[in-house]
Amino acid sequence: MPKDYKDQVIQFYRRQRRLPSYGELAGLLGFKSKNAAYKVAQKWIAEGFVRKDGRGKLLPKNFFGELKKLGTVEAGFPSAAEEELADTIGLDEYLVENRQASYILKVQGDSMIDAGICAGDLVIVQRNLTPRDGDIVIAEVDDGWTMKYYRKTGQQVYLEPANKKYRPIYPTQELKIAAVVKAVVRKY
């Protein structure tokens, strides 16, 4: 299978933010039938390039590809280091635990800066998790949305910022936890 077929699908995904249907895939790859596109998709599923959801719709799986993991780096005092190919790792597999329940949000504001989350960062969040004290959550509180630490003291639940300029938020009407933050992505 020519690599540029996969490149065409990746470009389609980047433009449309979704994978093509079988009909669109056939047109994209120059096939006359959806059956030919289906066979290509089945091969890609077996390779781990794409996968299907519960309704049979194609979803991306390894679009980042894999990068070499060469070992560790000292973040304290400098030490001798040897480059050693330890493994390869796919960033999407490393960062996303449950693809069906996960999505990405772009961060605005500075209320979580002391947690290392800055404006412009991307957070990968997962729905359908029960938050634990200390988790960073995406919450709807009193008709507004925010990202803060989830705190629970006895029966009282509140949201705590990671910036001393802001005060904790104690819900007066309602608090709904939409998702738990699982990863932060920053591009330099």
Residue frames as a rotation matrix with the C-alpha (Angstrom) as fourth column:
MET 1
0.586 0.811 0.000 0.00
0.811 -0.586 0.000 0.00
0.000 0.000 -1.000 0.00
PRO 2
-0.124 -0.677 0.725 1.62
0.574 -0.645 -0.504 3.29
0.809 0.354 0.468 -1.02
LYS 3
-0.522 -0.176 -0.835 2.51
0.836 -0.299 -0.460 5.52
-0.169 -0.938 0.303 1.93
ASP 4
-0.989 0.134 0.069 1.01
-0.113 -0.962 0.248 8.53
0.100 0.238 0.966 0.17
TYR 5
-0.180 0.961 -0.212 -2.44
0.276 0.256 0.926 6.88
0.944 0.108 -0.311 0.58
LYS 6
0.113 0.156 -0.981 -2.00
0.988 0.085 0.127 7.24
0.104 -0.984 -0.145 4.32
ASP 7
-0.815 -0.470 -0.339 -0.66
0.499 -0.867 0.003 10.77
-0.296 -0.167 0.941 3.84
GLN 8
-0.713 0.625 0.317 -3.81
-0.033 -0.482 0.876 11.67
0.700 0.614 0.364 1.88
VAL 9
0.222 0.807 -0.548 -5.98
0.607 0.325 0.725 10.36
0.763 -0.494 -0.417 4.71
ILE 10
-0.202 -0.379 -0.903 -3.95
0.949 -0.302 -0.085 12.28
-0.241 -0.875 0.421 7.31
GLN 11
-0.985 -0.154 0.080 -4.29
0.171 -0.931 0.321 15.48
0.025 0.330 0.944 5.26
PHE 12
-0.275 0.958 0.077 -8.04
0.145 -0.038 0.989 14.89
0.951 0.283 -0.129 4.94
TYR 13
0.242 0.339 -0.909 -8.23
0.902 0.267 0.339 14.42
0.358 -0.902 -0.241 8.72
ARG 14
-0.584 -0.545 -0.601 -6.29
0.735 -0.670 -0.106 17.62
-0.345 -0.503 0.792 9.40
ARG 15
-0.921 0.294 0.254 -8.60
-0.070 -0.768 0.636 19.61
0.383 0.568 0.728 7.09
GLN 16
-0.142 0.984 -0.104 -11.91
-0.209 0.073 0.975 18.06
0.968 0.160 0.195 8.13
ARG 17
-0.540 -0.167 0.825 -11.11
-0.833 -0.037 -0.552 16.99
0.123 -0.985 -0.119 11.73
ARG 18
0.399 0.593 0.700 -12.61
-0.556 0.763 -0.329 13.59
-0.729 -0.258 0.635 10.93
LEU 19
-0.713 -0.575 0.400 -11.73
-0.057 0.617 0.785 10.57
-0.698 0.537 -0.473 8.82
PRO 20
-0.590 0.501 -0.633 -13.43
-0.799 -0.249 0.548 10.08
0.117 0.829 0.546 5.47
SER 21
0.394 0.753 0.527 -16.43
-0.618 0.642 -0.454 7.80
-0.680 -0.147 0.718 5.00
TYR 22
-0.108 -0.424 0.899 -15.85
0.371 0.822 0.432 4.73
-0.922 0.380 0.068 2.84
GLY 23
0.677 0.415 0.608 -17.33
0.716 -0.178 -0.675 6.59
-0.172 0.892 -0.418 -0.14
GLU 24
0.918 -0.382 -0.106 -15.05
-0.387 -0.922 -0.029 9.58
-0.087 0.068 -0.994 0.46
LEU 25
0.154 -0.896 0.417 -12.09
-0.363 0.341 0.867 7.26
-0.919 -0.285 -0.273 0.99
ALA 26
0.234 -0.007 0.972 -12.75
0.744 0.645 -0.174 5.59
-0.626 0.764 0.156 -2.37
GLY 27
0.912 0.155 0.379 -12.80
0.375 -0.688 -0.621 9.00
0.164 0.709 -0.686 -4.10
LEU 28
0.752 -0.659 0.005 -9.73
-0.547 -0.619 0.564 10.19
-0.368 -0.427 -0.826 -2.21
LEU 29
-0.081 -0.821 0.566 -7.71
-0.250 0.566 0.786 7.14
-0.965 -0.078 -0.251 -3.22
GLY 30
-0.408 -0.055 -0.911 -9.03
-0.891 -0.193 0.411 7.01
-0.198 0.980 0.030 -6.80
PHE 31
-0.921 0.160 0.356 -11.03
0.161 0.987 -0.026 3.79
-0.356 0.034 -0.934 -6.37
LYS 32
-0.702 0.706 -0.096 -14.29
-0.375 -0.252 0.892 3.16
0.605 0.662 0.442 -8.18
SER 33
0.214 0.823 -0.527 -15.95
0.145 0.506 0.850 1.19
0.966 -0.258 -0.011 -5.39
LYS 34
0.404 0.033 0.914 -16.53
-0.842 -0.376 0.386 1.54
0.357 -0.926 -0.124 -1.68
ASN 35
1.000 -0.015 -0.018 -15.61
0.020 0.948 0.316 -2.14
0.012 -0.316 0.949 -1.38
ALA 36
0.317 -0.945 0.076 -12.01
0.559 0.121 -0.820 -1.38
0.766 0.303 0.567 -2.41
ALA 37
-0.104 -0.297 0.949 -11.89
-0.500 -0.809 -0.308 1.43
0.860 -0.507 -0.064 0.17
TYR 38
0.764 0.457 0.455 -13.33
-0.626 0.353 0.696 -0.95
0.157 -0.816 0.556 2.78
LYS 39
0.830 -0.498 -0.252 -10.56
0.469 0.867 -0.167 -3.49
0.302 0.020 0.953 2.08
VAL 40
-0.099 -0.872 0.480 -7.89
0.232 -0.489 -0.841 -0.79
0.968 0.028 0.251 2.43
ALA 41
0.142 0.233 0.962 -9.48
-0.785 -0.566 0.253 0.35
0.603 -0.791 0.103 5.70
GLN 42
0.974 0.227 -0.002 -9.50
-0.187 0.805 0.563 -3.24
0.129 -0.548 0.827 7.02
LYS 43
0.392 -0.908 -0.148 -5.78
0.664 0.391 -0.637 -3.51
0.636 0.151 0.756 6.28
TRP 44
-0.262 -0.466 0.845 -5.14
-0.182 -0.836 -0.517 -0.20
0.948 -0.290 0.135 8.07
ILE 45
0.610 0.519 0.599 -7.14
-0.708 0.017 0.706 -1.41
0.356 -0.855 0.377 11.08
ALA 46
0.913 -0.306 -0.270 -5.00
0.351 0.927 0.136 -4.56
0.208 -0.219 0.953 11.22
GLU 47
0.006 -0.967 0.253 -1.85
0.607 -0.198 -0.770 -2.39
0.795 0.159 0.585 11.03
GLY 48
0.023 0.064 -0.998 -3.11
0.963 -0.271 0.004 -0.13
-0.270 -0.960 -0.068 13.83
PHE 49
-0.862 -0.337 0.378 -3.24
0.461 -0.831 0.310 3.00
0.210 0.442 0.872 11.64
VAL 50
-0.480 0.796 0.369 -6.99
-0.704 -0.600 0.380 3.51
0.524 -0.077 0.848 12.15
ARG 51
-0.955 0.298 -0.018 -9.72
0.252 0.772 -0.583 1.86
-0.160 -0.561 -0.812 14.19
LYS 52
-0.407 0.893 0.191 -13.51
0.175 -0.129 0.976 1.64
0.897 0.430 -0.104 14.21
ASP 53
-0.745 0.304 0.594 -15.90
-0.667 -0.356 -0.655 2.96
0.013 -0.884 0.468 16.80
GLY 54
-0.640 0.537 0.549 -19.02
-0.003 0.713 -0.701 1.08
-0.768 -0.450 -0.455 17.92
ARG 55
0.456 0.857 -0.240 -20.96
-0.223 -0.151 -0.963 2.25
-0.862 0.492 0.122 14.84
GLY 56
0.458 -0.338 0.822 -18.26
0.771 0.611 -0.179 1.18
-0.442 0.716 0.541 12.37
LYS 57
0.987 -0.102 0.125 -17.00
-0.032 -0.883 -0.468 4.72
0.158 0.458 -0.875 11.75
LEU 58
0.306 -0.949 -0.077 -13.26
0.749 0.290 -0.596 5.07
0.587 0.125 0.800 11.13
LEU 59
0.997 -0.082 -0.007 -11.23
-0.055 -0.731 0.680 6.87
-0.061 -0.678 -0.733 13.80
PRO 60
0.359 -0.932 -0.039 -7.55
-0.517 -0.164 -0.840 7.86
0.777 0.322 -0.541 13.89
LYS 61
0.949 -0.087 -0.302 -5.26
0.285 0.644 0.710 5.70
0.133 -0.760 0.636 15.96
ASN 62
0.307 -0.923 -0.231 -1.57
0.709 0.060 0.703 6.33
-0.635 -0.380 0.673 15.34
PHE 63
0.843 0.073 0.534 -1.41
0.475 -0.568 -0.673 9.56
0.254 0.820 -0.513 13.37
PHE 64
0.771 -0.634 0.061 1.50
-0.587 -0.669 0.456 10.86
-0.248 -0.388 -0.888 15.42
GLY 65
0.466 -0.623 -0.628 3.45
-0.177 0.630 -0.756 7.75
0.867 0.464 0.183 14.57
GLU 66
0.869 -0.250 -0.428 6.03
0.495 0.386 0.779 6.56
-0.029 -0.888 0.458 17.02
LEU 67
0.588 -0.740 0.326 9.09
-0.591 -0.668 -0.452 8.35
0.552 0.073 -0.830 18.28
LYS 68
0.032 -0.679 -0.733 12.23
0.353 0.694 -0.627 6.78
0.935 -0.239 0.262 19.69
LYS 69
0.949 0.103 0.298 12.51
-0.251 -0.324 0.912 6.77
0.190 -0.941 -0.281 23.45
LEU 70
0.340 -0.926 -0.166 16.22
-0.069 0.151 -0.986 7.15
0.938 0.347 -0.013 24.07
GLY 71
-0.359 -0.481 -0.800 16.37
0.746 0.367 -0.556 6.96
0.561 -0.796 0.227 27.85
THR 72
0.631 0.555 -0.542 16.18
0.776 -0.468 0.424 9.55
-0.019 -0.688 -0.726 30.58
VAL 73
-0.063 -0.631 0.773 17.54
0.337 -0.743 -0.579 13.03
0.940 0.224 0.259 31.23
GLU 74
-0.344 -0.164 -0.924 18.60
0.938 -0.032 -0.344 14.46
0.027 -0.986 0.165 34.59
ALA 75
0.401 0.545 0.736 16.59
0.459 -0.815 0.354 17.49
0.793 0.196 -0.577 35.64
GLY 76
0.933 -0.178 -0.311 18.78
0.235 -0.351 0.906 18.13
-0.271 -0.919 -0.286 38.70
PHE 77
0.243 -0.930 -0.275 22.58
-0.515 -0.364 0.776 18.19
-0.822 -0.047 -0.567 38.68
PRO 78
0.451 -0.119 -0.885 24.19
-0.867 0.180 -0.466 17.27
0.214 0.976 -0.022 35.35
SER 79
0.211 -0.399 0.893 25.25
-0.368 0.814 0.450 13.66
-0.906 -0.423 0.025 35.03
ALA 80
-0.809 -0.524 -0.268 26.83
-0.468 0.297 0.832 11.52
-0.356 0.798 -0.486 32.36
ALA 81
0.298 0.945 0.138 24.24
-0.526 0.283 -0.802 10.27
-0.797 0.166 0.581 29.91
GLU 82
-0.846 -0.466 0.259 24.33
-0.061 0.568 0.821 7.55
-0.530 0.678 -0.509 27.34
GLU 83
-0.147 0.792 -0.592 22.03
-0.979 -0.202 -0.029 7.47
-0.143 0.575 0.805 24.37
GLU 84
-0.947 -0.067 0.315 20.30
-0.069 0.998 0.007 4.14
-0.314 -0.014 -0.949 24.38
LEU 85
-0.487 0.821 -0.299 17.29
-0.611 -0.075 0.788 3.14
0.625 0.566 0.538 22.33
ALA 86
-0.834 0.207 0.512 14.99
-0.400 0.415 -0.818 2.04
-0.381 -0.886 -0.263 25.13
ASP 87
-0.321 0.823 0.469 11.78
0.686 0.544 -0.483 1.69
-0.653 0.167 -0.739 23.12
THR 88
-0.887 0.239 0.395 9.44
0.122 -0.703 0.701 3.51
0.445 0.670 0.594 20.80
ILE 89
-0.551 0.727 -0.410 6.29
0.587 -0.012 -0.810 5.18
-0.594 -0.686 -0.420 21.97
GLY 90
-0.387 0.546 0.743 3.25
0.672 -0.385 0.632 6.62
0.631 0.744 -0.218 20.22
LEU 91
-0.982 -0.054 0.182 2.28
-0.068 -0.795 -0.603 9.95
0.177 -0.604 0.777 21.76
ASP 92
-0.203 0.977 0.072 -1.42
-0.750 -0.202 0.630 9.39
0.629 0.074 0.774 21.24
GLU 93
0.300 0.279 -0.912 -1.25
0.235 0.905 0.354 6.04
0.925 -0.320 0.206 23.02
TYR 94
-0.592 -0.632 -0.500 0.81
0.660 -0.024 -0.751 7.56
0.463 -0.775 0.431 25.86
LEU 95
-0.977 0.124 0.172 -1.40
-0.181 -0.908 -0.377 10.61
0.110 -0.400 0.910 26.41
VAL 96
-0.202 0.978 -0.043 -4.90
-0.924 -0.176 0.339 9.23
0.324 0.108 0.940 25.79
GLU 97
-0.833 -0.086 0.547 -6.18
-0.381 0.805 -0.454 6.44
-0.401 -0.587 -0.703 28.03
ASN 98
-0.277 0.836 0.474 -9.74
0.624 0.532 -0.573 6.24
-0.731 0.137 -0.668 26.71
ARG 99
-0.965 -0.220 0.142 -10.12
0.244 -0.555 0.795 7.72
-0.096 0.802 0.589 23.22
GLN 100
-0.326 0.922 0.209 -13.93
0.709 0.092 0.699 7.41
0.625 0.376 -0.684 23.17
ALA 101
0.587 0.594 -0.550 -14.30
0.805 -0.357 0.474 9.52
0.085 -0.721 -0.688 26.34
SER 102
-0.108 -0.768 -0.631 -11.46
0.705 -0.507 0.496 12.00
-0.701 -0.391 0.596 25.70
TYR 103
0.690 0.211 0.692 -11.18
0.661 -0.574 -0.484 15.38
0.295 0.791 -0.535 24.03
ILE 104
-0.424 -0.900 -0.102 -8.81
0.901 -0.408 -0.148 18.36
0.092 -0.154 0.984 23.88
LEU 105
0.809 0.582 -0.084 -9.39
0.588 -0.801 0.108 21.89
-0.004 -0.136 -0.991 25.16
LYS 106
-0.128 -0.818 0.560 -7.23
0.569 -0.524 -0.634 24.98
0.812 0.237 0.533 24.66
VAL 107
0.016 0.047 -0.999 -6.41
0.987 -0.159 0.008 26.80
-0.158 -0.986 -0.049 27.90
GLN 108
0.120 0.048 0.992 -7.26
0.265 -0.964 0.015 30.46
0.957 0.261 -0.128 28.45
GLY 109
0.787 0.245 0.567 -6.25
-0.373 -0.544 0.752 32.45
0.492 -0.802 -0.337 31.51
ASP 110
-0.207 -0.978 -0.021 -3.70
-0.381 0.100 -0.919 32.02
0.901 -0.182 -0.394 34.27
SER 111
0.412 0.451 0.792 -5.61
-0.879 -0.032 0.475 30.51
0.239 -0.892 0.384 37.21
MET 112
0.985 -0.069 0.159 -3.74
0.020 0.957 0.291 27.17
-0.173 -0.283 0.943 36.91
ILE 113
0.621 -0.782 -0.048 -0.25
-0.450 -0.306 -0.839 28.55
0.641 0.543 -0.543 36.25
ASP 114
-0.053 -0.671 0.739 1.24
-0.997 0.073 -0.005 27.20
-0.050 -0.737 -0.674 39.49
ALA 115
0.482 0.228 0.846 0.14
-0.209 0.968 -0.142 23.72
-0.851 -0.108 0.514 38.39
GLY 116
-0.585 -0.798 0.143 2.22
0.025 0.159 0.987 24.24
-0.811 0.581 -0.073 35.23
ILE 117
-0.102 0.628 0.772 -0.79
0.965 0.249 -0.076 24.88
-0.240 0.737 -0.632 32.99
CYS 118
-0.646 -0.291 -0.706 -0.45
0.176 -0.956 0.233 28.10
-0.743 0.026 0.669 30.99
ALA 119
0.421 0.754 -0.504 -2.59
-0.316 -0.399 -0.861 30.04
-0.850 0.522 0.070 28.54
GLY 120
0.207 -0.279 -0.938 -2.26
-0.978 -0.035 -0.205 28.48
0.024 0.960 -0.280 25.08
ASP 121
-0.825 -0.451 0.339 -1.56
-0.483 0.875 -0.011 24.97
-0.292 -0.173 -0.941 26.41
LEU 122
-0.062 0.791 -0.609 -3.79
-0.649 0.431 0.626 22.10
0.758 0.434 0.487 25.36
VAL 123
-0.535 -0.034 0.844 -5.30
-0.741 0.499 -0.449 19.81
-0.406 -0.866 -0.292 27.96
ILE 124
-0.538 0.380 -0.753 -6.45
-0.275 0.764 0.583 16.30
0.797 0.521 -0.306 27.22
VAL 125
-0.547 0.455 0.703 -9.47
-0.811 -0.081 -0.579 15.54
-0.206 -0.887 0.414 29.36
GLN 126
-0.861 0.276 -0.427 -11.55
0.101 0.916 0.389 12.44
0.499 0.291 -0.816 29.97
ARG 127
-0.148 0.916 0.372 -15.30
-0.839 -0.316 0.444 12.35
0.524 -0.246 0.816 30.61
ASN 128
0.618 0.651 -0.441 -17.13
-0.364 0.734 0.573 9.86
0.697 -0.193 0.691 32.80
LEU 129
-0.346 -0.722 -0.599 -14.55
0.430 0.445 -0.785 9.75
0.834 -0.529 0.157 35.60
THR 130
0.821 0.497 -0.282 -15.33
0.460 -0.282 0.842 10.30
0.339 -0.821 -0.460 39.25
PRO 131
0.247 -0.789 0.562 -12.94
-0.232 -0.611 -0.757 13.02
0.941 0.057 -0.334 40.40
ARG 132
0.364 -0.269 -0.892 -10.73
0.877 0.421 0.231 12.48
0.314 -0.866 0.390 43.42
ASP 133
0.916 -0.082 -0.394 -9.58
0.154 -0.833 0.532 15.20
-0.372 -0.547 -0.750 45.78
GLY 134
0.043 -0.955 -0.294 -6.66
-0.094 -0.297 0.950 16.96
-0.995 -0.013 -0.102 44.07
ASP 135
-0.169 -0.035 0.985 -7.63
0.910 0.378 0.170 16.08
-0.378 0.925 -0.032 40.48
ILE 136
-0.783 0.018 -0.622 -7.70
-0.236 -0.934 0.269 18.94
-0.575 0.357 0.736 37.99
VAL 137
-0.311 0.798 0.515 -11.20
0.750 0.539 -0.382 19.05
-0.583 0.267 -0.767 36.54
ILE 138
-0.915 0.307 0.263 -13.29
-0.020 -0.684 0.729 20.79
0.403 0.662 0.632 33.92
ALA 139
-0.593 0.686 -0.421 -16.40
0.752 0.284 -0.595 21.95
-0.289 -0.669 -0.684 35.77
GLU 140
-0.305 0.627 0.717 -19.58
0.236 -0.679 0.695 23.86
0.923 0.381 0.059 35.25
VAL 141
-0.549 0.081 -0.832 -20.15
0.832 -0.040 -0.553 25.90
-0.079 -0.996 -0.045 38.38
ASP 142
-0.059 0.634 -0.771 -23.09
0.407 -0.690 -0.598 28.28
-0.912 -0.349 -0.217 38.80
ASP 143
0.817 0.532 0.220 -23.63
0.348 -0.151 -0.925 28.49
-0.460 0.833 -0.308 35.01
GLY 144
0.623 -0.680 -0.387 -19.95
-0.782 -0.553 -0.287 29.12
-0.019 0.482 -0.876 34.15
TRP 145
0.911 -0.353 -0.211 -17.14
0.279 0.908 -0.313 26.82
0.302 0.226 0.926 32.99
THR 146
0.528 -0.790 0.313 -13.68
-0.846 -0.523 0.106 26.59
0.080 -0.320 -0.944 34.54
MET 147
0.460 -0.513 -0.725 -10.65
0.216 0.856 -0.470 24.36
0.861 0.059 0.504 35.08
LYS 148
0.177 -0.363 0.915 -9.49
-0.884 -0.467 -0.015 24.03
0.433 -0.806 -0.403 38.70
TYR 149
-0.888 -0.401 -0.225 -8.38
-0.208 0.786 -0.582 21.56
0.411 -0.470 -0.781 41.35
TYR 150
0.261 0.937 -0.234 -11.28
-0.168 0.283 0.944 19.51
0.951 -0.207 0.231 42.70
ARG 151
-0.827 -0.508 0.240 -11.31
-0.288 0.017 -0.957 19.71
0.482 -0.861 -0.161 46.50
LYS 152
0.308 0.905 -0.293 -13.50
-0.074 0.329 0.941 17.85
0.949 -0.268 0.168 48.93
THR 153
-0.851 -0.451 0.270 -13.44
-0.276 -0.053 -0.960 18.44
0.448 -0.891 -0.080 52.70
GLY 154
-0.682 0.664 0.307 -16.01
-0.072 0.356 -0.932 16.28
-0.728 -0.657 -0.195 54.46
GLN 155
0.069 0.803 0.593 -19.21
0.794 0.315 -0.520 16.86
-0.604 0.506 -0.615 52.50
GLN 156
0.631 0.161 -0.759 -18.13
-0.126 -0.944 -0.305 20.25
-0.765 0.288 -0.575 51.12
VAL 157
0.136 -0.536 0.833 -16.83
0.933 0.352 0.075 20.37
-0.333 0.767 0.548 47.55
TYR 158
0.719 0.039 -0.694 -15.10
-0.096 -0.983 -0.154 23.39
-0.689 0.177 -0.703 46.06
LEU 159
0.724 -0.491 0.484 -12.75
0.634 0.197 -0.748 24.33
0.272 0.848 0.454 43.22
GLU 160
0.590 -0.613 -0.525 -9.27
0.237 -0.490 0.839 25.62
-0.772 -0.620 -0.144 43.97
PRO 161
0.943 -0.324 -0.080 -7.15
-0.205 -0.372 -0.905 27.68
0.263 0.870 -0.417 41.56
ALA 162
0.468 -0.874 -0.130 -3.39
0.862 0.418 0.288 27.18
-0.198 -0.247 0.949 41.25
ASN 163
-0.340 -0.507 0.792 -2.65
0.532 -0.798 -0.283 30.90
0.776 0.325 0.541 41.37
LYS 164
-0.543 0.050 -0.838 -2.64
0.820 -0.182 -0.542 32.98
-0.180 -0.982 0.058 44.56
LYS 165
-0.979 0.202 -0.025 -4.32
-0.201 -0.942 0.268 35.87
0.030 0.267 0.963 42.70
TYR 166
-0.284 0.921 -0.266 -7.58
-0.469 0.109 0.877 33.88
0.836 0.374 0.401 42.66
ARG 167
-0.442 0.254 0.860 -9.85
-0.859 0.155 -0.487 32.62
-0.257 -0.955 0.149 45.42
PRO 168
-0.947 0.192 0.256 -11.41
0.213 0.976 0.053 29.16
-0.240 0.105 -0.965 45.72
ILE 169
-0.567 0.811 -0.144 -14.85
-0.663 -0.345 0.664 28.77
0.488 0.472 0.734 44.16
TYR 170
-0.869 0.435 0.236 -17.60
0.099 0.619 -0.779 27.44
-0.485 -0.654 -0.581 46.41
PRO 171
-0.759 0.612 0.223 -20.70
0.301 0.026 0.953 26.65
0.578 0.791 -0.204 44.34
THR 172
-0.827 0.550 0.117 -23.83
-0.442 -0.508 -0.739 28.50
-0.347 -0.663 0.663 45.42
GLN 173
0.199 0.939 -0.281 -26.24
-0.945 0.108 -0.309 26.75
-0.260 0.327 0.908 43.04
GLU 174
0.955 0.190 0.229 -24.73
-0.102 0.932 -0.348 23.83
-0.280 0.309 0.909 41.18
LEU 175
-0.061 -0.985 -0.159 -21.43
-0.869 -0.026 0.494 22.10
-0.491 0.168 -0.855 40.43
LYS 176
0.937 0.282 0.206 -21.12
-0.130 0.829 -0.544 19.59
-0.324 0.483 0.814 37.58
ILE 177
-0.118 -0.991 0.057 -17.81
-0.425 0.103 0.899 17.90
-0.897 0.082 -0.433 36.82
ALA 178
0.725 0.400 -0.561 -17.59
-0.644 0.105 -0.758 17.41
-0.244 0.911 0.334 33.06
ALA 179
0.755 -0.554 -0.351 -14.13
0.134 0.655 -0.744 15.84
0.642 0.514 0.569 32.81
VAL 180
0.766 -0.634 -0.106 -10.82
0.128 -0.011 0.992 15.17
-0.630 -0.774 0.072 34.55
VAL 181
0.634 -0.633 -0.444 -7.58
-0.767 -0.441 -0.466 16.55
0.099 0.636 -0.765 33.07
LYS 182
0.919 -0.272 0.285 -5.29
0.214 0.952 0.218 13.67
-0.331 -0.140 0.933 32.08
ALA 183
-0.009 -0.952 0.305 -2.46
0.957 0.081 0.279 15.46
-0.290 0.294 0.911 30.23
VAL 184
0.667 0.075 -0.741 -1.10
-0.034 -0.991 -0.131 18.87
-0.744 0.113 -0.659 29.28
VAL 185
0.260 -0.565 0.783 0.51
0.953 0.281 -0.114 19.55
-0.155 0.776 0.612 25.91
ARG 186
0.663 -0.144 -0.735 2.71
-0.053 -0.988 0.145 22.57
-0.747 -0.057 -0.662 25.30
LYS 187
0.560 -0.481 0.675 4.50
0.822 0.218 -0.526 23.47
0.106 0.849 0.517 22.10
TYR 188
0.237 -0.576 -0.782 7.56
0.374 -0.689 0.621 25.71
-0.897 -0.439 0.052 22.34
